[in-house]
Amino acid sequence: MVSLFPSLGQTFALQAGPPGQPGAQPKNVLGGHLIGRSAGFAAGYVTGAVGAPAVTAVNSLDVFRAGAGALAVLLSMSVQRLCKLKHPRPRP
């Protein structure tokens, strides 16, 4: 399974900013990434998207991958909220 880590650049930018921000605390950064990655893997296995061909190979997004993405976001947000991890707020 290919693993993507698209938020790594944003994490570096967050860490370079003011250290007093709640989202910049190590507990929130590490916990959020761990939960998000775990939710992504779990959603991929539950929906069967793990065995599906790569999107770039078939040039289309099947329902399993779309469902896995939606489920991963739902799981990640729910578990982070239960763990009381703060997500950084977007800058205006």
C-alpha atoms as a printed R data frame, in Angstrom:
   type eleno elety resid chain resno       x      y       z
1  ATOM     1    CA   MET     A     1   0.000  0.000   0.000
2  ATOM     2    CA   VAL     A     2   1.370  3.373  -0.989
3  ATOM     3    CA   SER     A     3   1.459  5.875   1.843
4  ATOM     4    CA   LEU     A     4   1.052  9.597   1.227
5  ATOM     5    CA   PHE     A     5   2.025 12.279   3.690
6  ATOM     6    CA   PRO     A     6   0.770 15.513   2.100
7  ATOM     7    CA   SER     A     7   0.502 17.516   5.309
8  ATOM     8    CA   LEU     A     8   4.206 17.333   6.129
9  ATOM     9    CA   GLY     A     9   4.965 20.774   4.615
10 ATOM    10    CA   GLN     A    10   2.141 22.361   6.581
11 ATOM    11    CA   THR     A    11   3.433 20.716   9.739
12 ATOM    12    CA   PHE     A    12   6.874 22.252   9.221
13 ATOM    13    CA   ALA     A    13   5.304 25.672   8.650
14 ATOM    14    CA   LEU     A    14   3.225 25.282  11.808
15 ATOM    15    CA   GLN     A    15   6.280 24.336  13.860
16 ATOM    16    CA   ALA     A    16   8.200 27.350  12.542
17 ATOM    17    CA   GLY     A    17   5.433 29.716  13.698
18 ATOM    18    CA   PRO     A    18   4.609 30.880  17.215
19 ATOM    19    CA   PRO     A    19   5.179 27.998  19.654
20 ATOM    20    CA   GLY     A    20   2.252 29.007  21.859
21 ATOM    21    CA   GLN     A    21  -0.368 27.922  19.318
22 ATOM    22    CA   PRO     A    22  -2.381 24.939  20.566
23 ATOM    23    CA   GLY     A    23  -2.066 23.161  17.221
24 ATOM    24    CA   ALA     A    24   1.736 23.432  17.360
25 ATOM    25    CA   GLN     A    25   2.077 21.435  20.571
26 ATOM    26    CA   PRO     A    26   3.842 18.071  20.080
27 ATOM    27    CA   LYS     A    27   0.894 16.130  21.510
28 ATOM    28    CA   ASN     A    28  -1.433 17.605  18.901
29 ATOM    29    CA   VAL     A    29   0.999 17.297  15.982
30 ATOM    30    CA   LEU     A    30   2.160 13.735  16.633
31 ATOM    31    CA   GLY     A    31  -1.227 12.508  17.846
32 ATOM    32    CA   GLY     A    32  -3.030 14.032  14.884
33 ATOM    33    CA   HIS     A    33  -0.656 12.465  12.357
34 ATOM    34    CA   LEU     A    34  -0.769  9.075  14.066
35 ATOM    35    CA   ILE     A    35  -4.563  9.083  14.229
36 ATOM    36    CA   GLY     A    36  -4.915 10.304  10.641
37 ATOM    37    CA   ARG     A    37  -2.542  7.687   9.289
38 ATOM    38    CA   SER     A    38  -4.223  4.908  11.282
39 ATOM    39    CA   ALA     A    39  -7.669  6.040  10.138
40 ATOM    40    CA   GLY     A    40  -6.491  6.023   6.519
41 ATOM    41    CA   PHE     A    41  -5.128  2.495   6.729
42 ATOM    42    CA   ALA     A    42  -8.212  1.239   8.584
43 ATOM    43    CA   ALA     A    43 -10.577  2.821   6.061
44 ATOM    44    CA   GLY     A    44  -8.594  1.351   3.177
45 ATOM    45    CA   TYR     A    45  -8.842 -2.147   4.588
46 ATOM    46    CA   VAL     A    46 -12.506 -1.877   5.647
47 ATOM    47    CA   THR     A    47 -13.690 -0.633   2.237
48 ATOM    48    CA   GLY     A    48 -11.486 -2.971   0.234
49 ATOM    49    CA   ALA     A    49  -9.627 -0.096  -1.416
50 ATOM    50    CA   VAL     A    50  -6.306 -1.691  -0.491
51 ATOM    51    CA   GLY     A    51  -6.682 -4.343  -3.193
52 ATOM    52    CA   ALA     A    52  -8.044 -1.965  -5.824
53 ATOM    53    CA   PRO     A    53  -5.761 -0.852  -8.651
54 ATOM    54    CA   ALA     A    54  -4.074  2.530  -8.339
55 ATOM    55    CA   VAL     A    55  -6.103  5.529  -9.465
56 ATOM    56    CA   THR     A    56  -3.306  6.570 -11.828
57 ATOM    57    CA   ALA     A    57  -3.288  3.124 -13.444
58 ATOM    58    CA   VAL     A    58  -6.997  3.099 -14.311
59 ATOM    59    CA   ASN     A    59  -7.519  6.874 -14.660
60 ATOM    60    CA   SER     A    60 -10.682  6.808 -12.584
61 ATOM    61    CA   LEU     A    61 -11.715  6.978  -8.965
62 ATOM    62    CA   ASP     A    62 -13.799  3.996  -7.923
63 ATOM    63    CA   VAL     A    63 -16.400  3.968  -5.181
64 ATOM    64    CA   PHE     A    64 -14.131  1.997  -2.830
65 ATOM    65    CA   ARG     A    65 -11.421  4.662  -2.824
66 ATOM    66    CA   ALA     A    66 -13.937  7.504  -2.517
67 ATOM    67    CA   GLY     A    67 -15.592  5.698   0.394
68 ATOM    68    CA   ALA     A    68 -12.223  5.044   2.010
69 ATOM    69    CA   GLY     A    69 -11.363  8.740   1.812
70 ATOM    70    CA   ALA     A    70 -14.649  9.825   3.358
71 ATOM    71    CA   LEU     A    71 -14.439  7.185   6.085
72 ATOM    72    CA   ALA     A    72 -10.817  8.127   6.884
73 ATOM    73    CA   VAL     A    73 -11.736 11.784   7.359
74 ATOM    74    CA   LEU     A    74 -14.723 10.874   9.536
75 ATOM    75    CA   LEU     A    75 -12.683  8.488  11.694
76 ATOM    76    CA   SER     A    76  -9.776 10.895  12.016
77 ATOM    77    CA   MET     A    77 -11.926 13.844  13.045
78 ATOM    78    CA   SER     A    78 -13.959 11.749  15.498
79 ATOM    79    CA   VAL     A    79 -10.976 10.151  17.235
80 ATOM    80    CA   GLN     A    80  -9.078 13.457  17.442
81 ATOM    81    CA   ARG     A    81 -12.120 15.044  19.054
82 ATOM    82    CA   LEU     A    82 -12.461 12.149  21.524
83 ATOM    83    CA   CYS     A    83  -8.762 12.483  22.415
84 ATOM    84    CA   LYS     A    84  -9.194 16.265  22.814
85 ATOM    85    CA   LEU     A    85  -6.462 17.021  20.291
86 ATOM    86    CA   LYS     A    86  -6.583 20.530  18.908
87 ATOM    87    CA   HIS     A    87  -6.356 21.043  15.168
88 ATOM    88    CA   PRO     A    88  -4.646 24.215  13.983
89 ATOM    89    CA   ARG     A    89  -7.049 26.835  12.719
90 ATOM    90    CA   PRO     A    90  -6.627 28.099   9.184
91 ATOM    91    CA   ARG     A    91  -5.187 31.569   8.840
92 ATOM    92    CA   PRO     A    92  -7.506 34.164   7.294
